[in-house]
Amino acid sequence: MANSKNVIRHPLAPRPRAPKKLAVSDVTVARSRQKRRQATTTFNPFVAPQHPPGVIPSGVLNIAQDEDVSSAFGWAQSALFSAFAEGMVFPGYAELSL
């Protein structure tokens, strides 16, 4: 192979630069060597929010309880099947070969 010193370059071509040395501070090295602290508490995303007094009547559940998700899925399903019915979806070469 040709040595990089013997390579002929175009006069306007940029010269290759030597790689820069990384400057890492002593503080960064010390932090990287420390053991990581274990989490003392676990995060539970299903905790009811803390509302100010008087915002929610007493005895009422104060966390969202989505029950009617099926209507949204029904809408999406009908949109998908109507695309098939209207011929907007490529059926595939196996179907077209019949």
PEKAQUI-V51597 format. One record per residue. N is the residue number from 1. RES is the residue in one letter. PHI is phi in radians with two decimals (NA if undefined). BURIAL is + if it has 16 or more other C-alpha atoms within 10 Angstrom, else -. Layout:
# PEKAQUI-V51597
n=N res=RES phi=PHI burial=BURIAL
n=N res=RES phi=PHI burial=BURIAL
This chain:
# PEKAQUI-V51597
n=1 res=M phi=NA burial=-
n=2 res=A phi=-1.38 burial=-
n=3 res=N phi=-1.31 burial=-
n=4 res=S phi=-1.17 burial=-
n=5 res=K phi=-1.30 burial=-
n=6 res=N phi=-1.63 burial=-
n=7 res=V phi=-1.38 burial=-
n=8 res=I phi=-1.56 burial=-
n=9 res=R phi=-1.91 burial=-
n=10 res=H phi=-1.17 burial=-
n=11 res=P phi=-1.05 burial=-
n=12 res=L phi=-1.63 burial=-
n=13 res=A phi=-1.25 burial=-
n=14 res=P phi=-1.20 burial=-
n=15 res=R phi=-1.32 burial=-
n=16 res=P phi=-1.17 burial=-
n=17 res=R phi=-1.71 burial=-
n=18 res=A phi=-1.26 burial=-
n=19 res=P phi=-1.11 burial=-
n=20 res=K phi=-1.35 burial=-
n=21 res=K phi=-1.45 burial=-
n=22 res=L phi=-1.37 burial=-
n=23 res=A phi=-1.81 burial=-
n=24 res=V phi=-1.91 burial=-
n=25 res=S phi=-1.32 burial=-
n=26 res=D phi=-1.15 burial=-
n=27 res=V phi=-1.14 burial=-
n=28 res=T phi=-1.15 burial=-
n=29 res=V phi=-1.12 burial=-
n=30 res=A phi=-1.13 burial=-
n=31 res=R phi=-1.15 burial=-
n=32 res=S phi=-1.22 burial=-
n=33 res=R phi=-1.55 burial=-
n=34 res=Q phi=-1.27 burial=-
n=35 res=K phi=-1.33 burial=-
n=36 res=R phi=-1.34 burial=-
n=37 res=R phi=-1.33 burial=-
n=38 res=Q phi=-1.35 burial=-
n=39 res=A phi=-1.15 burial=-
n=40 res=T phi=-1.49 burial=-
n=41 res=T phi=-2.18 burial=-
n=42 res=T phi=-1.76 burial=-
n=43 res=F phi=-1.60 burial=-
n=44 res=N phi=-1.98 burial=-
n=45 res=P phi=-1.29 burial=-
n=46 res=F phi=-1.77 burial=-
n=47 res=V phi=-1.63 burial=-
n=48 res=A phi=-1.15 burial=-
n=49 res=P phi=-1.22 burial=-
n=50 res=Q phi=-1.67 burial=-
n=51 res=H phi=-1.58 burial=-
n=52 res=P phi=-1.11 burial=-
n=53 res=P phi=-1.09 burial=-
n=54 res=G phi=1.59 burial=-
n=55 res=V phi=-1.40 burial=-
n=56 res=I phi=-2.00 burial=-
n=57 res=P phi=-1.08 burial=-
n=58 res=S phi=-1.19 burial=-
n=59 res=G phi=1.48 burial=-
n=60 res=V phi=-1.78 burial=-
n=61 res=L phi=-1.13 burial=-
n=62 res=N phi=-1.98 burial=-
n=63 res=I phi=-2.09 burial=-
n=64 res=A phi=-1.10 burial=-
n=65 res=Q phi=-2.26 burial=-
n=66 res=D phi=-1.34 burial=-
n=67 res=E phi=-1.87 burial=-
n=68 res=D phi=-1.80 burial=-
n=69 res=V phi=-1.39 burial=-
n=70 res=S phi=-1.11 burial=-
n=71 res=S phi=-1.17 burial=-
n=72 res=A phi=-1.18 burial=-
n=73 res=F phi=-1.19 burial=-
n=74 res=G phi=-1.10 burial=-
n=75 res=W phi=-1.10 burial=-
n=76 res=A phi=-1.16 burial=-
n=77 res=Q phi=-1.17 burial=-
n=78 res=S phi=-1.16 burial=-
n=79 res=A phi=-1.15 burial=-
n=80 res=L phi=-1.18 burial=-
n=81 res=F phi=-1.23 burial=-
n=82 res=S phi=-1.21 burial=-
n=83 res=A phi=-1.14 burial=-
n=84 res=F phi=-1.15 burial=-
n=85 res=A phi=-1.15 burial=-
n=86 res=E phi=-1.48 burial=-
n=87 res=G phi=1.35 burial=-
n=88 res=M phi=-1.56 burial=-
n=89 res=V phi=-1.96 burial=-
n=90 res=F phi=-1.24 burial=-
n=91 res=P phi=-1.30 burial=-
n=92 res=G phi=1.84 burial=-
n=93 res=Y phi=-1.21 burial=-
n=94 res=A phi=-1.11 burial=-
n=95 res=E phi=-1.20 burial=-
n=96 res=L phi=-1.25 burial=-
n=97 res=S phi=-1.38 burial=-
n=98 res=L phi=-1.29 burial=-
